[in-house]
Amino acid sequence: MNINESMKKQLLAFQRNEMTEHHIYLRLAAATGDSANREVLLRIAADELRHYNHLKKATGQDVAPNRFRVWKYVLTARLLGLTFAIKLMEAGEVGAQESYGEYENDFEPAGLIAAEENEHEQELIGMIDEERLRYTGSVVLGLNDALVELTGALAGFTLALQNTRLIAMTGAITGIAAALSMATSEYLSTKAEDTDKHAGKASVYTGIAYIFTVLVLIAPYLIFKNYFVCLGITLALGVGIIASFNYYIAIAKDLDFRKRFLEMTGLSLGVAAVSFLVGFLLRQFTNIDI
């Protein structure tokens, strides 16, 4: 086919993207322990290679993959899970499908490639069954409870105690005790439900999420001396945890990030404000000076 330089440049960009995704799917397939997932990933890798070869016939050139992009998605899958990595790739493929559509009249295979890219997304959505996503509810329970309870408790302790080391110690004791209590409750709750989740694993996910949040939130009180600075940093860290986790869930489960983030942040900061006021009132009325 006769193509001008502008179109050839775009087709070469498509070609590199197809080869890059071919290598990504191959690496993800090699890393997964699930045979069904591996089979689908290998088939999609073969489709990406076929798309590359269609484009190569038009351009007459070989193109190397984007090694950085391959490394990025493989590392993302290892750290944050196969689902999250693939959903991030999907977001990029939406633009690719639209771009292929623009060349459908000039490059016959473009429509087929765009359609298959869409099929890939649907297959990928249906194929994933990761343990970490099955226990998302348990992680949410641990994070949410720790953020709401501990930000509130630390805000109250800050004004009532006014000693960073004492606040950190009190917060740690309160947080760890609450984590054990929450993990136990999750174990009993999961065991009583008709679900495929393992009660022990659910309790561990809840407990770990809770204790992780406790350690992050009390850290400023172990580093800085000014308790108001510590409280400000703790609240900022709490908002950061909320944003990070909700972004992960929004991508992995196709949920509304903004709604979940604002709701969780509002609850945490609202409870912190009320607890701060309670700490102030208790200090005023009890006349206890530490």
C-alpha positions, 0 to 999 in steps of 0.5 A: 500500500502507498502511505505518506510519511505522516501516516507511516510515522503514525503506523510505526508508533502503533507498531511499537505499541503492539510489540511493547504490549506483546512483550508485556503480556508474555512477561505477565503470563510467565509470572502468573501462577494461574493456568487459566489466566496464563492461557488467556494472556498468551493468546492475547500476546499472540494477537498483539504480535499478529497486529504488529505483523499487519502493521509491518507489512504496511511500513516495511520496518521492524520496531523494537518494544518500549523496554521502559514501558514493559518494565513499568507494567511488569513491576506494577503487576508484581507490586500491586497485582495483575488486575491493577496493571492490566486496568492501567493498560486498558486506559491507554488502549482506549486511545489506541482504539480511537486512533486506529479508527481514524485510519480505517479507510486508508489501512484496512486491518485498522478496524479489525485491530481496534475491534480485537483490542476491545475484545481484549479488554472484555476478556481481561476483565472476566479472567482475573481472580486475584486473592487480594481483590477478594479480600478488598472489603477486609482491607477497606474495613481495617483502613477505614476504621483505623483512619476514622478512629485513630485520627479522631483519637490522636486529635483528642490526645493532641490537645488533651495531653500536649506531649508528643511522646505520650501522644504516640505511646497512647495512640499506639496502645489504642491503635494496636488494641483496636486492630486486634479487636477489629481483626477478631470481629472480622474473623467471626463475621466472615466465618458466619457469612456464606462466602468463599473467603477464608475467615483467617485470611480476612482477619489478617488482611484487616489487622495488617491494614489497621496496624499499618495505618496506626504506624503511619499516623503516629510516626510524626509524633515520634519525629517532631516536637511540636504537637500541632505540627504533628497533628497537621502532618498526621491528618495529611498522611491520613488523606494521602492513605485514603487517596492512594488506596481509593485510587487503587480500588477505583482502577482495579474495580472500575469504581468512582474515585472522587465519590469514595475519596470525598466520603472517606476523607470527610468522615476521617476529618470530621471525626478528628475535628469533633475529637479535637474539640472533646480534648479541648473541653476535657482539658478545660473542665477537668483542669488536668495538666500533663 
